[in-house]
């Protein structure tokens, strides 16, 4: 259950007993083998920064910046260290000491304004719609482009995918829920939102898309821009309150983890903390909602062997493991094969 009191940095740092249980769970430590790229090493750096024993020099900050924020360390920590909160507060403190770069400030503003982001996505999709992206991929010039850069480009989402479409109101709705559209999901994965809403409607849920909702603020919190994150939280709380729903459904793990922590984010705001606590209690991942409904699953059959990769902020931050697998088990003909390291970070890491 997410905390609803202000996070105490000093107490949070003291919880770490330096046992090293987190090392094997940390993807950056696994790759580098460096103590400074581990949760234990980073907490040591955070403590030194917090105490004023070291200055935030670039060679120190790089280790904080390289953290993926996957929170796998939290899932294995015997002391219950809230590493994610430590990381976000440290990044916020570092951000307050520096002026943000114009590009960083612009990107954080852009994702927080749905209309502006929609316009930007439409403009950015023009080359792809004209076939230029495919043409560039086949160009001989690619022979001298670093392979890592080409792989990154291939992972970039298509901006030509359909935007969200409401499935309509069920004939006999049994409940009413609001769907968070978010920022990147809204412009790059609208078809995923549509599929989520169709599944919920099939189970009798009247799904609404609240018109005044904005970005959840997770990217801003990860980047240390906590004031912006709090402002977005207030906007969302007010917008969803006006909708009068009992449940706020999310299909993006990072957004869900962050919105479940709105109560802590606004714990120092006397005018909003109670509203934030009430809102956070309504936030549910779509797999939680569907699993609780006890639906029998689709009537059709799908003969496939599949595996499932746990999103970090679903498995580690929200501790949701069973529900996605239980839903897949309801698909007739589908064989779920567990992969080794299913909960290892995919590397996307939000704002990383």
C-alpha positions as CSV (number, residue, x, y, z in Angstrom):
1,X,0.0,0.0,0.0
2,X,1.4,3.4,-1.0
3,X,2.4,5.8,1.8
4,X,0.4,8.9,2.5
5,X,2.8,10.7,4.8
6,X,5.7,13.0,3.7
7,X,8.8,10.9,2.9
8,X,11.6,11.4,5.4
9,X,14.9,11.3,3.5
10,X,17.1,10.9,6.7
11,X,15.0,7.9,7.9
12,X,14.9,6.4,4.5
13,X,18.6,6.4,4.1
14,X,19.1,4.9,7.5
15,X,17.0,1.9,6.6
16,X,19.7,0.4,4.3
17,X,21.8,-2.1,6.3
18,X,24.3,-2.6,3.4
19,X,23.6,-6.3,3.2
20,X,24.0,-6.4,-0.6
21,X,20.9,-8.5,-1.3
22,X,20.0,-5.9,-3.9
23,X,23.1,-6.4,-6.1
24,X,21.9,-9.4,-8.1
25,X,18.6,-7.7,-8.8
26,X,20.1,-4.5,-10.1
27,X,20.4,-4.4,-14.0
28,X,23.1,-1.7,-14.1
29,X,25.2,-3.6,-11.5
30,X,24.8,-6.8,-13.4
31,X,26.2,-5.1,-16.6
32,X,29.0,-3.1,-15.0
33,X,29.9,-4.9,-11.8
34,X,30.6,-1.5,-10.2
35,X,29.5,-0.8,-6.7
36,X,28.7,2.7,-7.7
37,X,26.2,1.3,-10.2
38,X,24.3,-0.7,-7.5
39,X,21.5,0.4,-5.2
40,X,23.8,0.0,-2.2
41,X,26.5,2.1,-3.8
42,X,24.0,4.8,-4.9
43,X,22.5,5.0,-1.4
44,X,26.0,5.6,-0.1
45,X,26.4,8.4,-2.6
46,X,22.9,9.8,-1.7
47,X,23.9,9.7,2.0
48,X,27.1,11.6,1.3
49,X,25.2,14.2,-0.7
50,X,22.5,14.5,1.9
51,X,25.1,15.0,4.7
52,X,27.0,17.5,2.6
53,X,30.2,15.4,2.7
54,X,30.5,15.5,-1.1
55,X,29.4,18.0,-3.8
56,X,27.3,17.0,-6.8
57,X,30.1,16.8,-9.2
58,X,29.4,15.3,-12.7
59,X,31.4,12.2,-11.9
60,X,29.2,11.6,-8.8
61,X,25.9,12.5,-10.5
62,X,26.4,10.2,-13.4
63,X,25.9,7.2,-11.2
64,X,22.5,8.6,-10.0
65,X,21.5,9.5,-13.5
66,X,22.3,6.0,-14.8
67,X,19.9,4.3,-12.5
68,X,17.0,2.9,-14.5
69,X,14.5,3.4,-11.6
70,X,13.2,-0.2,-12.1
71,X,12.9,-0.7,-8.3
72,X,13.8,-4.4,-8.5
73,X,16.0,-3.8,-5.5
74,X,12.8,-2.9,-3.4
75,X,11.3,-6.3,-4.2
76,X,14.3,-8.2,-2.6
77,X,15.3,-5.8,0.2
78,X,14.8,-7.4,3.6
79,X,14.8,-4.0,5.3
80,X,12.1,-2.5,3.2
81,X,14.2,0.3,1.8
82,X,12.1,2.6,-0.4
83,X,14.8,3.1,-3.0
84,X,12.5,4.6,-5.5
85,X,11.6,7.5,-3.1
86,X,15.3,8.0,-2.2
87,X,16.2,8.2,-5.9
88,X,13.4,10.7,-6.7
89,X,14.2,13.0,-3.8
90,X,17.9,12.9,-4.6
91,X,17.2,13.8,-8.2
92,X,14.8,16.6,-7.1
93,X,17.5,18.0,-4.9
94,X,20.1,17.9,-7.7
95,X,17.6,19.5,-10.1
96,X,17.0,22.4,-7.7
97,X,20.7,23.2,-7.8
98,X,20.9,23.5,-11.6
99,X,19.0,25.3,-14.3
100,X,17.3,22.7,-16.5
101,X,18.5,22.6,-20.1
102,X,16.1,24.3,-22.5
103,X,15.5,21.0,-24.3
104,X,14.7,19.1,-21.1
105,X,12.4,21.9,-19.9
106,X,10.6,21.9,-23.3
107,X,10.2,18.1,-23.3
108,X,8.7,18.1,-19.8
109,X,6.4,20.9,-20.7
110,X,5.4,19.2,-24.0
111,X,4.4,15.9,-22.4
112,X,2.3,17.7,-19.8
113,X,0.1,19.5,-22.4
114,X,-2.0,16.9,-24.3
115,X,-3.0,19.2,-27.1
116,X,0.5,20.5,-27.8
117,X,1.8,16.9,-27.6
118,X,-0.9,15.8,-30.1
119,X,0.1,18.5,-32.5
120,X,3.8,17.6,-32.2
121,X,3.1,13.9,-32.7
122,X,1.0,14.7,-35.8
123,X,3.8,16.8,-37.3
124,X,6.4,14.2,-36.4
125,X,4.4,11.4,-38.0
126,X,4.5,13.1,-41.5
127,X,7.8,11.6,-42.6
128,X,6.7,8.2,-41.6
129,X,3.3,8.6,-43.4
130,X,5.3,9.6,-46.5
131,X,7.4,6.5,-46.3
132,X,10.6,8.4,-45.5
133,X,11.3,6.5,-42.3
134,X,11.3,3.2,-44.2
135,X,13.4,4.8,-47.0
136,X,16.0,6.0,-44.5
137,X,16.2,2.5,-43.0
138,X,17.2,1.0,-46.4
139,X,19.6,3.8,-47.3
140,X,23.3,2.7,-47.8
141,X,24.2,5.5,-45.4
142,X,23.2,3.2,-42.6
143,X,26.3,1.2,-43.1
144,X,28.4,3.9,-41.3
145,X,25.7,4.6,-38.7
146,X,26.5,3.0,-35.3
147,X,24.5,-0.2,-34.9
148,X,23.4,0.9,-31.4
149,X,21.8,4.0,-32.9
150,X,20.0,2.0,-35.5
151,X,18.6,-0.4,-32.9
152,X,17.3,2.6,-30.9
153,X,15.6,4.0,-34.0
154,X,14.0,0.6,-34.6
155,X,12.5,0.7,-31.1
156,X,10.9,4.1,-31.5
157,X,7.1,3.8,-31.5
158,X,5.2,4.5,-34.7
159,X,3.2,7.7,-34.5
160,X,0.8,6.6,-37.2
161,X,-1.0,4.1,-35.0
162,X,-4.7,4.8,-34.4
163,X,-5.6,7.1,-31.5
164,X,-8.0,6.0,-28.7
165,X,-11.6,5.2,-29.7
166,X,-14.3,4.7,-27.1
167,X,-16.0,1.3,-27.3
168,X,-19.3,2.8,-26.4
169,X,-21.5,2.2,-23.4
170,X,-22.3,-1.4,-22.6
171,X,-26.0,-2.4,-22.9
172,X,-26.2,-3.2,-19.2
173,X,-23.2,-1.6,-17.4
174,X,-22.3,-3.0,-14.0
175,X,-19.8,-0.4,-13.1
176,X,-18.2,2.9,-14.3
177,X,-14.5,3.6,-14.6
178,X,-12.3,6.3,-16.1
179,X,-9.3,5.4,-18.3
180,X,-6.1,7.4,-18.0
181,X,-4.9,8.4,-21.5
182,X,-1.6,9.8,-20.3
183,X,1.0,11.5,-22.6
184,X,3.1,9.0,-24.7
185,X,0.4,6.4,-24.5
186,X,-2.1,8.8,-25.9
187,X,-0.1,9.6,-29.0
188,X,1.8,6.4,-29.6
189,X,-0.3,3.6,-28.2
190,X,-3.9,4.7,-28.6
191,X,-4.8,1.3,-30.0
192,X,-3.7,-0.2,-26.7
193,X,-6.1,2.1,-24.8
194,X,-8.8,1.1,-27.3
195,X,-8.2,-2.6,-26.6
196,X,-8.2,-2.0,-22.9
197,X,-11.5,-0.2,-23.1
198,X,-13.0,-2.9,-25.2
199,X,-12.0,-5.6,-22.7
200,X,-13.5,-3.6,-19.9
201,X,-16.7,-2.9,-21.8
202,X,-17.0,-6.6,-22.6
203,X,-17.0,-7.2,-18.9
204,X,-19.8,-4.6,-18.3
205,X,-17.7,-1.6,-17.4
206,X,-18.8,1.8,-18.7
207,X,-15.4,3.3,-19.7
208,X,-15.1,7.1,-19.9
209,X,-12.1,9.2,-21.0
210,X,-12.1,12.2,-18.7
211,X,-11.6,15.3,-21.1
212,X,-9.5,17.5,-18.8
213,X,-6.9,14.8,-17.7
214,X,-3.2,15.4,-18.3
215,X,0.1,13.5,-18.0
216,X,0.3,11.6,-14.7
217,X,3.6,13.4,-13.9
218,X,5.7,10.3,-13.5
219,X,8.3,11.5,-16.1
220,X,8.6,14.8,-14.2
221,X,9.1,13.0,-10.9
222,X,11.8,10.8,-12.4
223,X,13.5,13.8,-13.8
224,X,13.5,15.6,-10.4
225,X,10.8,18.2,-11.5
226,X,8.6,17.6,-8.4
227,X,6.8,20.9,-8.5
228,X,5.6,20.2,-12.1
229,X,4.7,16.7,-11.0
230,X,2.6,18.0,-8.1
231,X,0.8,20.5,-10.4
232,X,-0.1,17.7,-12.8
233,X,-1.3,15.6,-9.9
234,X,-3.6,18.4,-8.8
235,X,-5.0,18.8,-12.3
236,X,-5.7,15.1,-12.6
237,X,-7.3,14.7,-9.2
238,X,-9.7,17.6,-9.9
239,X,-10.5,16.3,-13.4
240,X,-11.3,12.7,-12.2
241,X,-13.2,14.0,-9.2
242,X,-15.5,15.8,-11.6
243,X,-16.1,12.5,-13.5
244,X,-17.5,11.0,-10.3
245,X,-16.1,7.5,-10.9
246,X,-15.2,4.8,-8.4
247,X,-12.2,3.4,-10.3
248,X,-9.4,4.9,-12.4
249,X,-8.0,2.3,-14.7
250,X,-4.5,2.3,-16.1
251,X,-2.8,0.1,-18.7
252,X,0.7,1.7,-18.3
253,X,2.6,0.4,-15.3
254,X,4.7,3.5,-14.7
255,X,1.7,5.7,-14.7
256,X,-0.2,3.4,-12.3
257,X,2.7,3.2,-9.9
258,X,3.1,7.0,-9.8
259,X,-0.6,7.8,-9.4
260,X,-0.9,5.3,-6.6
261,X,1.7,7.4,-4.8
262,X,-0.1,10.8,-5.3
263,X,-1.0,10.8,-1.6
264,X,2.7,10.9,-0.7
265,X,3.5,13.4,-3.4
266,X,1.0,15.9,-2.0
267,X,1.3,14.9,1.7
268,X,2.7,18.4,2.5
269,X,-0.2,20.2,0.8
270,X,-2.9,20.6,3.4
271,X,-5.5,21.5,0.7
272,X,-4.9,18.5,-1.4
273,X,-3.5,15.6,0.7
274,X,-6.9,14.2,1.7
275,X,-8.2,14.4,-1.9
276,X,-4.9,12.8,-3.1
277,X,-5.4,9.9,-0.7
278,X,-9.0,9.4,-1.8
279,X,-7.9,9.5,-5.5
280,X,-5.0,7.1,-5.0
281,X,-7.3,4.5,-3.5
282,X,-9.3,4.4,-6.7
283,X,-6.3,3.8,-9.0
284,X,-6.1,0.2,-10.4
285,X,-4.1,-1.6,-13.1
286,X,-6.4,-3.0,-15.7
287,X,-5.2,-6.6,-14.9
288,X,-6.3,-6.1,-11.3
289,X,-9.8,-5.0,-12.4
290,X,-10.3,-7.8,-15.0
291,X,-9.0,-10.4,-12.6
292,X,-11.3,-9.4,-9.8
293,X,-14.3,-9.5,-12.2
294,X,-13.8,-13.2,-12.6
295,X,-14.6,-13.2,-16.3
296,X,-14.4,-16.6,-18.1
297,X,-12.2,-15.2,-20.8
298,X,-12.7,-14.9,-24.6
299,X,-14.9,-17.4,-26.3
300,X,-12.5,-18.0,-29.1
301,X,-9.3,-20.0,-29.2
302,X,-5.7,-18.9,-29.9
303,X,-3.2,-21.7,-30.4
304,X,0.1,-20.0,-29.6
305,X,3.1,-20.4,-27.3
306,X,3.8,-17.1,-25.7
307,X,5.9,-15.7,-22.8
308,X,5.3,-12.7,-20.6
309,X,7.7,-10.0,-19.6
310,X,6.8,-8.2,-16.4
311,X,6.9,-4.4,-16.6
312,X,9.2,-3.1,-13.8
313,X,6.7,-0.7,-12.3
314,X,4.0,-3.4,-12.3
315,X,6.1,-6.2,-10.8
316,X,8.3,-4.2,-8.5
317,X,6.6,-1.0,-7.7
318,X,3.0,-2.3,-7.6
319,X,3.9,-5.9,-6.8
320,X,1.5,-7.3,-9.4
321,X,2.7,-10.6,-10.7
322,X,-0.2,-13.1,-10.6
323,X,-3.0,-11.2,-12.3
324,X,-1.5,-10.8,-15.9
325,X,-0.7,-14.5,-15.9
326,X,-4.1,-15.5,-14.6
327,X,-5.7,-13.6,-17.4
328,X,-3.5,-15.2,-20.1
329,X,-4.4,-18.6,-18.6
330,X,-8.0,-17.9,-19.5
331,X,-7.3,-17.8,-23.2
332,X,-8.1,-21.2,-24.6
333,X,-5.2,-22.8,-26.6
334,X,-2.6,-20.3,-25.3
335,X,0.5,-21.9,-23.8
336,X,2.3,-19.6,-21.4
337,X,6.1,-20.4,-21.2
338,X,7.9,-18.5,-18.4
339,X,11.1,-16.9,-19.6
340,X,14.2,-16.6,-17.5
341,X,14.5,-13.2,-15.9
342,X,10.9,-12.2,-16.8
343,X,11.0,-9.3,-14.4
344,X,14.4,-7.9,-15.5
345,X,14.2,-4.3,-16.8
346,X,13.6,-4.0,-20.5
347,X,15.9,-0.9,-20.5
348,X,13.3,1.7,-21.6
349,X,13.2,3.2,-18.1
350,X,10.7,6.1,-18.7
351,X,12.7,9.4,-18.8
352,X,16.1,7.6,-18.9
